[in-house]
Amino acid sequence: MSSYRSLVAFTLLVQSALGSVWCLGVAQLLTGSAVYHESHLFVALLLVLVGLGFSTGHLGRPGVCFYALRNVRHSWLSREVAATGVFAGVLAVTALTSYLSGSSSGCLLLVASVVGGLALYAMTRAYRLRTVISWNHAGTLLGFLGSALILGGLQFTLVSSVLAGSSDSVIGFLAALAGVVFRVQAQGTSRPQMGNSGAPFALSRLVLQSSGLLLWAVSLVLNSGIGLHWTFLSLAAAGLVAGEIIHRFLFYYGYHRVGL
């Protein structure tokens, strides 16, 4: 799988967008008001569209990518592409509605959350191949879900702080913590892999993400000091994103280790 780099970008970008939409829904339920929905929705839509663009990178002929939709009835890969496309469409409608009306429809946000969840499930099933032992277990779903919550929580926090001018760091931080829990569960359900050549990278991911969460927690305490708050939050974002990229590279590396 020589083009797995494009798939790393595709999966992480789409999962980050989904996680941010979930955080947005939770924020609406807790506050009972719109928290600058259009900013979050437009950023999420942009990430999904960029992710879909990257997804064509592993095709021999990107110009005929629409053929991937021809086998929706039988192929999880086709369903993944279709569900992600529908997710982008629902996000576009929800974002436009929010922008024009000044408030976001709770029903549309719920639909976007559900469709995004279906896209994540289809993405997982596309990798649950019986011929790839390192992928064919419940840990794949839990790992993808963990990435969605970690990156989505981070995205929600950054967009809230930068574009929306508010501070919803707690919601994003709690989402990221939940993502870590799912990640731990994923490690527990993963089957033993052949060899341990990826151990140093796995350790670096653990160090980066643990440090990122710690720095994020410190930024919450220093929320009144703008300079220190942004310094710690930026370092936390760098560590968490780097950790997720390493995790996803290791995921695709498992494909090589079984000789495929």
Residue pairs with C-beta under 8 A, 6 or more apart in sequence:
1 7
1 58
1 252
1 255
1 256
1 260
3 57
3 58
4 58
4 249
4 252
4 255
5 57
6 54
6 55
6 56
6 57
6 58
7 54
7 55
7 57
7 58
7 252
8 245
8 248
8 249
8 252
9 50
9 51
9 54
9 57
10 51
10 52
10 54
10 55
11 51
11 123
11 144
11 147
11 248
12 51
12 147
12 151
12 244
12 245
12 248
13 47
13 48
13 50
13 51
13 54
14 47
14 48
14 51
14 52
14 84
14 87
14 119
14 120
14 123
15 120
15 123
15 144
15 147
15 148
15 151
15 152
16 47
16 147
16 148
16 151
16 152
16 154
16 155
17 43
17 44
17 45
17 47
17 48
17 51
17 87
17 91
17 116
17 152
17 155
18 44
18 87
18 113
18 116
18 117
18 119
18 120
18 148
18 152
19 147
19 148
19 149
19 150
19 151
19 152
19 153
19 155
19 156
19 175
19 179
20 40
20 43
20 44
20 152
20 153
20 155
20 156
20 159
21 40
21 41
21 44
21 91
21 109
21 112
21 113
21 116
21 152
22 113
22 116
22 148
22 149
22 152
22 175
23 152
23 153
23 156
23 168
23 171
23 172
23 175
24 35
24 37
24 40
24 41
24 109
24 156
25 109
25 110
25 113
26 171
26 175
27 35
27 156
27 168
27 171
28 34
28 35
28 37
28 104
28 106
28 109
30 171
34 98
34 102
34 103
34 104
35 160
35 164
35 166
35 168
36 160
36 163
36 164
36 165
36 166
37 94
37 95
37 98
37 103
37 104
37 109
38 95
38 98
38 99
38 104
39 159
39 163
39 164
40 156
40 159
40 160
40 164
41 91
41 94
41 95
41 98
41 104
41 112
42 95
42 99
43 155
43 159
43 163
44 91
44 95
44 155
45 88
45 91
45 92
45 95
47 155
48 84
48 87
48 88
48 91
49 88
51 84
52 84
52 85
52 88
55 65
55 81
55 84
56 62
56 65
59 65
65 81
68 77
68 78
68 81
69 78
69 81
69 82
69 85
70 78
71 77
71 78
72 78
72 79
72 82
76 122
76 125
76 126
76 128
77 126
79 122
79 125
79 126
80 119
80 122
80 123
80 125
80 126
82 122
83 115
83 118
83 119
83 122
84 119
84 122
84 123
86 115
86 119
87 112
87 115
87 116
87 118
87 119
90 108
90 111
90 112
90 115
91 112
93 108
94 104
94 105
94 108
94 109
94 111
94 112
97 104
97 105
97 108
98 104
98 105
120 144
120 145
120 148
121 141
123 144
124 140
124 141
124 144
127 135
127 140
128 135
128 136
128 140
129 135
129 136
130 136
131 258
131 260
132 254
132 255
132 258
132 260
133 191
133 258
134 190
134 191
134 193
134 254
134 255
134 257
134 258
135 251
135 254
135 255
137 189
137 190
137 191
138 186
138 189
139 185
139 186
139 187
139 188
139 189
139 190
140 186
141 186
142 182
142 183
142 185
142 186
142 189
143 182
143 183
143 186
143 247
143 251
145 179
145 182
146 179
146 180
146 181
146 182
146 183
146 186
147 179
147 183
147 244
147 247
147 248
148 179
149 175
149 176
149 178
149 179
149 182
150 175
150 176
150 179
150 180
150 183
150 209
150 240
150 244
151 179
151 240
151 241
151 244
152 172
152 175
152 179
153 171
153 172
153 173
153 174
153 175
153 176
153 179
154 172
154 176
154 236
154 237
154 240
154 241
155 172
156 168
156 171
156 172
156 175
157 168
157 169
157 171
157 172
157 173
157 233
158 233
158 237
160 166
160 167
160 168
160 169
160 172
161 167
161 169
161 230
161 233
167 223
169 216
169 219
169 220
169 223
169 233
170 220
173 216
173 217
173 220
176 213
176 216
176 240
177 213
180 209
180 213
183 247
193 254
193 257
194 257
194 258
195 257
197 257
198 250
198 253
201 246
201 249
201 250
202 246
202 250
204 246
205 242
205 243
205 246
205 247
205 250
206 243
208 239
208 240
208 242
208 243
208 246
209 239
209 240
209 243
209 244
211 236
211 239
212 235
212 236
212 237
212 238
212 239
212 240
212 243
213 236
213 240
214 236
215 232
215 233
215 235
215 236
215 239
216 232
216 233
216 236
216 240
218 232
219 228
219 229
219 230
219 232
219 233
219 236
222 228
222 229
222 232
223 229
